[in-house]
């Protein structure tokens, strides 16, 4: 009885540390206790929760799996482990795990919800929609499931349907903060700024100090003085109070503070806040940088894959737009998508998903699992009239050899821009800790710019004539000439509508959502000079052989 009391007291003590925002100490206590009571699932579960708070996704997966194996019938542990796989970027592993659970009996609604999330990450959108509809069939009042349904519809480019779902949520449940925030983001993506501000205000009123709401609202260009005053007060309170248990929450507040400092044209304060944000987010990514360098060297040394032969005849002509993030890829896509015969898909993840899997398999695997077949299977529905579609995932510059061989009729557009302007734009954006990791460190950012340059020099050399360079600076100085050039490259008749990409009705879910809705302008050219001192580590680490024009200045 005494041992049982000791265990109960230890679990309560660890849980209290976790609630009080002390995950490191709680983790040490949980792992130590797990050695003392090795058959108690609650202890590795607590260790996993501590790892989640510390943004250590792989560690969380390890402990949640250990807890589940100790008590494999425990629904909560199944959910913990499955969710940790999805949030850690292992959606495929999550689906495999849930398939095993489903083989024993029907998945519970929470488990089916996690399956829908994993399917969304894997871009299996029809299956994701069916999965979340199963959740809602059993639990029609599940508000998080309704928001997930809106996310899936967004990815299917059914934006009006997504907003209809969210409208019902906020109308019936006006005090559901996540619904108000999700609605604000949906309206922002569609360019409805007044509506976005209305719902952002509602979300912030429901949960003052909410970091995600503050960060999103601060970016809106239609804030009133009262809005700005409210944001400043809540930012100050957040930064002066106890630090959040999750560093990402504090980083969002710093990004919001930087946005308001930029509004005041206070570059020094803006850069101070951005540096604080990125310092919080860069922890734990050193191994990612090493891995990126190794992957680049391996891909550049590999022979070109064998050509797939004839182009797929059951899809429109693909146009792949690549370049460093913030180089102007969204602008190029929207110019093309204004053509009546072209459909813009935004950023599709299919190429990267296939390559990541192919690189872990023996060479023979590719013969039975072609990129072309995988890509076409994942492709969202196209309008019947579309002669071409645009996939503007910038990071596909690492995989152009695979793309060129899989799609012999594809157009490949590479958007070039002064890397210093790109660096400033990336530094100002919050891509999330697990997103574009290299944007959290100026030296890593320069290393990625160098890798991009090596990739593109290599692809131009081994794929002569397949890649067309588009200069951002030339585009914004002369939209008409560049639009006509894009039409010629894509074998399309030029249309005047291509001159007004800001009029596109398509939603934008990337960091370009506000800039791309403005008429094309030259205001960002040379913008890096306002923060030249802060960007010095980036410029210093650019390879002079790869960037002779930049390093020679």
C-alpha positions in Angstrom: 0.0 0.0 0.0 2.9 2.3 0.8 4.4 1.8 -2.7 1.1 2.6 -4.3 0.8 5.8 -2.3 4.4 6.8 -3.2 3.6 6.2 -6.9 0.4 8.2 -6.7 2.2 11.1 -5.0 5.0 11.0 -7.6 2.6 11.2 -10.5 0.8 14.1 -8.8 4.0 15.9 -8.2 5.3 15.5 -11.8 1.9 16.6 -13.1 2.0 19.7 -11.0 5.5 20.6 -12.3 4.1 20.2 -15.8 1.1 22.4 -15.2 3.4 25.1 -13.7 5.5 25.3 -16.9 8.6 23.4 -15.6 8.8 20.6 -18.2 12.5 20.0 -17.9 12.4 19.3 -14.2 9.2 17.3 -14.7 10.9 15.2 -17.4 13.8 14.3 -15.1 11.4 13.3 -12.4 9.3 11.3 -14.8 12.2 9.3 -16.3 13.7 8.6 -12.9 10.4 7.4 -11.6 9.9 5.3 -14.8 13.0 3.3 -13.8 11.7 2.8 -10.3 8.3 1.7 -11.6 9.1 0.3 -15.1 5.6 -1.2 -15.7 3.6 1.9 -15.0 2.4 3.5 -18.2 1.5 6.8 -16.6 5.2 7.7 -16.1 6.5 7.4 -19.7 3.3 9.2 -20.8 4.2 12.1 -18.5 7.7 12.1 -19.9 6.2 12.3 -23.4 4.0 15.3 -22.4 7.1 17.0 -21.0 8.9 16.4 -24.3 6.0 17.9 -26.2 6.2 21.0 -24.2 10.0 21.2 -24.9 9.3 20.7 -28.7 11.2 17.4 -28.7 8.9 15.5 -31.0 11.1 12.4 -31.5 11.6 12.1 -27.8 7.9 12.5 -27.2 7.2 9.7 -29.7 9.7 7.4 -27.9 8.0 7.8 -24.5 4.4 7.7 -25.8 5.2 4.5 -27.7 6.7 3.0 -24.5 3.6 4.0 -22.5 1.3 2.5 -25.2 3.2 -0.8 -25.2 2.8 -1.0 -21.4 -1.0 -0.6 -21.8 -1.9 -1.2 -25.4 -5.6 -1.1 -24.9 -5.6 2.4 -23.4 -7.4 4.7 -25.8 -5.7 7.8 -24.4 -2.2 6.4 -24.9 -3.1 5.4 -28.5 -4.2 9.0 -29.1 -1.0 10.4 -27.5 1.3 8.2 -29.6 -0.7 8.7 -32.8 -0.8 12.5 -32.4 2.9 12.7 -31.6 3.7 10.9 -34.8 1.5 13.4 -36.8 2.9 16.4 -35.1 6.4 15.1 -35.4 6.1 14.9 -39.2 5.6 11.1 -39.4 2.1 11.1 -40.8 2.7 7.9 -42.7 3.9 6.1 -39.5 0.8 7.4 -37.8 -1.5 5.9 -40.5 0.3 2.6 -40.2 0.0 2.6 -36.4 -3.7 3.5 -36.6 -4.3 0.8 -39.2 -3.0 -1.8 -36.6 -5.3 -0.4 -34.0 -8.2 -0.4 -36.5 -7.6 -4.1 -37.3 -8.5 -4.9 -33.7 -11.8 -3.0 -33.8 -13.3 0.3 -35.0 -11.3 3.4 -34.2 -12.8 5.8 -31.6 -13.7 9.3 -32.8 -10.6 10.8 -31.3 -8.5 8.2 -33.1 -10.3 8.7 -36.3 -9.7 12.5 -35.9 -5.9 11.8 -35.7 -6.2 9.6 -38.8 -7.9 12.5 -40.6 -5.0 14.8 -39.6 -2.5 12.3 -40.8 -4.3 11.9 -44.1 -4.3 15.7 -44.5 -0.6 15.8 -44.0 -0.2 13.1 -46.6 -2.3 15.1 -49.0 -4.8 12.2 -49.3 -7.6 14.8 -49.2 -10.6 12.8 -50.2 -9.7 10.1 -47.6 -9.1 12.8 -45.0 -12.5 14.3 -45.7 -14.2 10.9 -45.4 -12.3 10.3 -42.1 -13.3 13.6 -40.5 -16.9 13.1 -41.7 -16.9 9.8 -39.8 -15.9 11.7 -36.7 -18.7 14.2 -37.2 -21.2 11.4 -37.9 -20.6 10.0 -34.5 -20.1 13.4 -32.8 -21.9 16.1 -34.8 -21.0 18.8 -32.1 -17.2 18.2 -32.4 -16.0 21.8 -33.1 -12.4 20.8 -33.6 -13.5 18.2 -36.2 -15.5 20.9 -38.0 -12.4 23.2 -38.1 -10.3 20.3 -39.4 -13.0 19.7 -42.1 -12.5 23.4 -43.1 -8.7 22.8 -43.3 -9.2 19.9 -45.6 -11.6 21.8 -47.8 -9.1 24.6 -48.0 -6.4 22.2 -49.3 -8.9 21.0 -51.8 -9.3 24.6 -53.0 -12.9 24.6 -51.9 -12.5 27.9 -50.0 -16.2 28.9 -50.1 -17.2 25.6 -48.6 -14.5 25.9 -45.9 -15.8 29.4 -45.0 -19.4 28.0 -44.9 -18.3 25.4 -42.3 -16.5 28.0 -40.2 -19.4 30.4 -40.5 -21.7 27.8 -39.0 -19.2 27.2 -36.2 -18.8 30.8 -35.1 -22.5 31.5 -35.5 -23.6 28.6 -33.3 -20.6 28.8 -30.9 -19.4 32.4 -30.8 -17.4 31.8 -27.7 -15.3 29.0 -29.4 -12.0 30.9 -29.7 -10.3 28.6 -32.1 -13.3 28.9 -34.4 -13.1 32.7 -34.4 -9.3 32.6 -35.1 -9.7 30.0 -37.8 -12.4 32.1 -39.4 -10.1 35.2 -39.3 -7.3 33.3 -41.1 -9.7 31.9 -43.7 -10.9 35.5 -44.4 -7.3 36.7 -44.6 -6.4 34.0 -47.0 -9.3 35.2 -49.3 -8.2 38.8 -48.9 -11.2 39.9 -47.0 -9.4 42.2 -44.6 -12.3 43.7 -42.8 -13.8 40.3 -42.1 -10.4 39.0 -41.0 -10.1 41.9 -38.5 -13.6 41.4 -37.1 -13.0 37.7 -36.3 -9.5 38.4 -35.0 -10.9 41.0 -32.6 -13.5 38.4 -31.4 -10.8 35.7 -30.9 -8.6 38.1 -28.9 -11.5 39.3 -26.8 -12.3 35.6 -25.9 -8.7 34.8 -25.0 -6.6 37.9 -24.2 -2.9 37.4 -24.6 -3.4 34.4 -27.0 -0.1 34.4 -28.9 -1.3 33.1 -32.2 -4.1 35.6 -32.4 -1.8 38.5 -31.5 0.7 37.5 -34.1 -1.9 37.1 -36.8 -3.8 40.3 -35.9 -0.6 42.4 -35.9 0.0 41.6 -39.6 -3.3 43.1 -40.7 -2.9 46.4 -42.6 -6.3 47.8 -41.5 -5.8 48.0 -37.8 -7.3 51.0 -36.0 -5.3 53.0 -33.3 -7.4 51.2 -30.7 -6.4 47.8 -32.2 -2.7 48.8 -32.1 -3.0 50.0 -28.6 -4.7 46.8 -27.5 -2.0 44.7 -29.2 0.9 46.8 -27.6 -0.6 46.3 -24.2 -1.1 42.6 -24.5 2.4 42.1 -26.1 4.0 44.1 -23.2 2.1 42.0 -20.6 3.1 38.8 -22.2 6.8 39.6 -22.5 6.9 41.1 -19.0 5.1 38.1 -17.4 6.2 34.6 -16.7 7.6 32.9 -19.9 5.3 30.5 -21.6 6.1 26.8 -21.2 6.3 26.4 -25.0 9.0 28.8 -26.5 7.0 28.9 -29.7 4.3 30.9 -27.9 6.7 33.5 -26.7 8.3 33.6 -30.2 4.9 34.5 -31.7 4.7 37.5 -29.3 8.1 38.7 -30.4 7.1 38.4 -34.1 4.0 40.5 -33.3 6.2 43.1 -31.5 8.5 43.2 -34.5 5.6 43.8 -36.9 4.4 46.8 -34.8 7.9 48.1 -34.6 8.1 47.9 -38.4 4.8 49.9 -38.5 6.6 52.6 -36.5 9.6 52.4 -38.9 11.8 51.4 -35.9 14.1 49.0 -37.6 16.4 48.6 -34.5 13.5 47.5 -32.3 12.1 45.3 -35.1 15.4 43.5 -35.5 15.8 43.1 -31.8 12.4 41.4 -31.5 13.0 39.2 -34.6 16.4 38.1 -33.2 14.6 37.1 -29.9 12.0 35.2 -31.8 14.4 33.2 -33.9 16.7 32.5 -30.9 13.7 30.8 -29.2 12.9 28.8 -32.4 16.3 27.6 -33.6 17.1 25.3 -30.7 17.4 21.7 -31.7 17.9 22.2 -35.4 21.7 21.9 -35.7 21.3 18.3 -36.8 18.8 19.4 -39.5 21.4 21.7 -41.0 24.0 19.0 -41.1 21.5 16.7 -42.7 20.6 19.2 -45.4 24.2 19.7 -46.3 24.7 15.9 -46.6 21.5 15.5 -48.7 22.6 18.2 -51.1 26.0 16.6 -51.7 24.4 13.2 -52.2 21.8 14.4 -54.7 24.3 16.4 -56.7 26.6 13.4 -57.0 23.8 11.0 -58.0 23.2 10.2 -61.7 20.1 11.6 -63.3 17.1 9.2 -62.9 16.0 7.3 -66.0 13.4 9.2 -68.0 9.8 8.0 -67.6 9.1 8.2 -71.3 5.9 9.8 -72.6 4.1 12.4 -70.6 1.0 11.5 -68.6 -1.9 12.2 -71.0 -4.6 12.2 -68.3 -3.5 15.5 -66.7 -2.9 19.0 -67.9 0.6 20.3 -68.5 2.4 20.8 -65.2 4.3 24.0 -64.5 6.7 23.8 -61.6 7.8 27.1 -60.1 10.8 26.9 -57.8 13.2 29.3 -56.0 14.2 30.3 -52.5 11.2 31.1 -50.3 10.1 34.7 -50.6 11.8 35.0 -54.0 8.6 35.8 -55.9 7.3 32.3 -56.6 3.7 33.2 -55.5 3.7 36.2 -57.8 4.8 34.1 -60.8 2.1 31.5 -60.0 -0.6 34.2 -59.7 0.3 35.8 -63.0 0.0 32.4 -64.7 -3.1 31.5 -62.9 -4.9 34.6 -64.1 -4.8 33.0 -67.6 -8.1 31.4 -68.4 -6.5 28.1 -69.3 -4.2 27.8 -66.2 -5.1 26.6 -62.7 -2.9 27.5 -59.7 -2.6 24.9 -57.0 -0.2 26.7 -54.7 2.3 24.6 -52.9 1.8 20.9 -53.4 3.9 18.5 -51.2 3.7 15.4 -53.4 7.2 15.7 -55.0 8.9 16.0 -51.6 6.8 13.2 -50.1 7.8 10.8 -52.9 11.5 11.8 -52.9 11.8 11.4 -49.1 10.4 7.9 -49.4 12.4 7.0 -52.5 15.7 8.0 -50.8 15.1 5.4 -48.1 14.4 2.6 -50.6 16.7 0.4 -52.7 17.0 1.6 -56.4 14.7 -1.1 -57.7 11.8 0.5 -55.7 11.6 3.4 -58.2 10.7 1.0 -61.0 7.5 0.0 -59.2 6.7 3.3 -57.7 7.1 6.1 -60.2 7.0 9.8 -59.2 4.7 10.5 -62.0 2.1 8.0 -60.9 2.4 9.0 -57.2 2.1 12.7 -58.2 -0.9 12.3 -60.4 -2.7 10.2 -57.8 -2.3 12.9 -55.2 -3.2 15.8 -57.6 -6.4 17.7 -56.6 -9.2 17.9 -59.1 -8.5 20.1 -62.1 -11.1 22.2 -64.0 -11.8 20.6 -67.3 -10.8 23.6 -69.3 -7.3 23.8 -67.7 -4.5 23.4 -70.3 -1.9 23.7 -67.6 -1.6 23.9 -63.8 1.0 25.5 -61.5 2.7 23.8 -58.6 4.8 26.4 -56.9 6.5 24.6 -54.0 9.7 26.6 -53.8 11.8 23.9 -52.3 11.4 21.6 -55.3 14.6 23.1 -56.6 16.3 20.2 -54.8 14.4 17.6 -56.9 14.4 19.0 -60.4 16.2 16.0 -61.8 13.4 13.7 -60.7 10.7 16.2 -61.9 12.3 16.7 -65.3 12.5 12.9 -65.9 9.0 12.1 -64.5 7.3 14.9 -66.5 9.0 15.3 -69.9 6.5 17.9 -71.0 6.7 20.0 -67.8 7.7 23.6 -67.7 10.2 24.5 -65.0 10.5 28.1 -63.9 13.2 29.2 -61.5 12.6 32.6 -59.8 15.8 34.6 -59.1 16.0 37.5 -56.6 18.7 39.3 -54.7 19.4 37.0 -51.8 19.7 39.9 -49.4 16.2 41.0 -50.0 15.1 37.3 -49.7 17.0 37.1 -46.4 15.2 40.1 -44.9 11.8 38.8 -46.0 12.5 35.3 -44.6 13.8 36.8 -41.3 10.6 38.8 -40.9 8.4 35.7 -41.5 7.5 33.0 -38.9 7.4 29.8 -40.8 7.1 27.8 -37.6 9.8 25.9 -35.7 9.4 22.8 -37.7 8.9 24.6 -41.1 11.8 26.2 -42.9 14.2 25.6 -40.0 17.1 27.5 -41.6 15.2 30.7 -41.5 15.9 30.9 -37.7 19.6 31.4 -38.1 21.3 33.9 -40.6 24.3 31.6 -41.1 22.0 28.6 -41.9 20.0 30.9 -44.2 23.2 31.7 -46.1 24.1 28.0 -46.3 20.7 27.2 -47.8 21.1 30.0 -50.3 24.4 28.5 -51.3 22.9 25.1 -51.6 20.1 26.5 -53.8 22.7 28.1 -56.0 24.6 24.8 -56.3 21.4 22.9 -57.1 20.4 25.3 -59.9 23.9 25.5 -61.5 23.9 21.7 -61.5 20.4 21.3 -63.0 21.1 23.9 -65.7 24.2 21.9 -66.6 22.6 18.4 -66.7 19.2 19.5 -68.0 20.1 22.1 -70.7 17.1 24.0 -71.9 14.6 22.6 -69.4 14.8 25.4 -66.8 13.7 29.0 -67.4 15.0 31.7 -65.1 12.7 34.5 -64.2 14.2 37.6 -62.5 12.0 39.1 -59.8 13.5 42.5 -60.2 12.8 42.5 -64.0 9.3 41.2 -63.3 8.2 44.0 -60.9 9.8 46.7 -63.1 8.1 45.5 -66.2 5.1 43.2 -65.5 3.8 43.2 -69.1 7.1 42.0 -70.7 7.6 39.3 -68.1 4.0 38.1 -68.3 4.3 37.8 -72.1 7.6 35.9 -71.6 5.8 33.5 -69.2 3.0 33.0 -71.8 5.6 32.2 -74.5 7.5 29.8 -72.3 4.3 28.0 -71.4 3.1 28.0 -75.0 0.0 30.0 -74.1 -1.5 33.1 -75.8 -1.0 36.2 -73.7 -4.0 37.5 -71.9 -4.4 41.0 -70.4 -5.7 39.4 -67.2 -2.1 38.2 -66.5 -1.2 41.8 -65.7 -3.3 41.9 -62.6 -2.3 39.0 -60.4 -3.6 40.9 -57.4 -7.1 40.4 -58.7 -6.9 36.6 -58.5 -9.7 35.1 -56.4 -7.6 32.2 -55.2 -6.9 32.0 -51.5 -3.3 32.4 -50.3 -2.2 30.4 -47.3 1.5 31.3 -47.3 3.5 34.2 -45.9 2.8 36.0 -49.2 -0.9 36.4 -48.4 -0.8 40.2 -48.0 1.9 41.2 -50.5 0.4 39.2 -53.3 -2.9 41.0 -53.0 -1.3 44.4 -53.7 -0.6 45.6 -57.3 2.8 44.6 -58.5 5.4 47.2 -57.2 9.1 47.7 -56.7 9.0 48.8 -53.1 10.8 45.7 -51.8 13.8 46.0 -54.1 16.9 46.9 -52.0 14.8 46.8 -48.8 17.6 44.8 -47.1 19.7 47.9 -46.8 17.6 49.2 -43.9 18.8 46.2 -41.9 22.3 45.8 -43.5 24.1 45.5 -40.1 21.8 42.9 -38.8 22.0 40.9 -42.0 25.8 41.0 -42.0 26.2 37.3 -40.9 24.0 36.2 -43.9 26.0 38.3 -46.4 29.3 37.2 -45.0 28.5 33.6 -45.3 27.4 33.7 -49.0 29.8 31.8 -51.2 31.7 34.4 -53.4 32.0 31.8 -56.2 28.3 31.2 -56.2 27.2 34.8 -55.7 29.9 36.9 -57.5 27.6 39.8 -58.2 26.6 40.1 -54.5 30.0 39.5 -53.0 31.6 41.9 -55.4 29.5 44.8 -54.1 
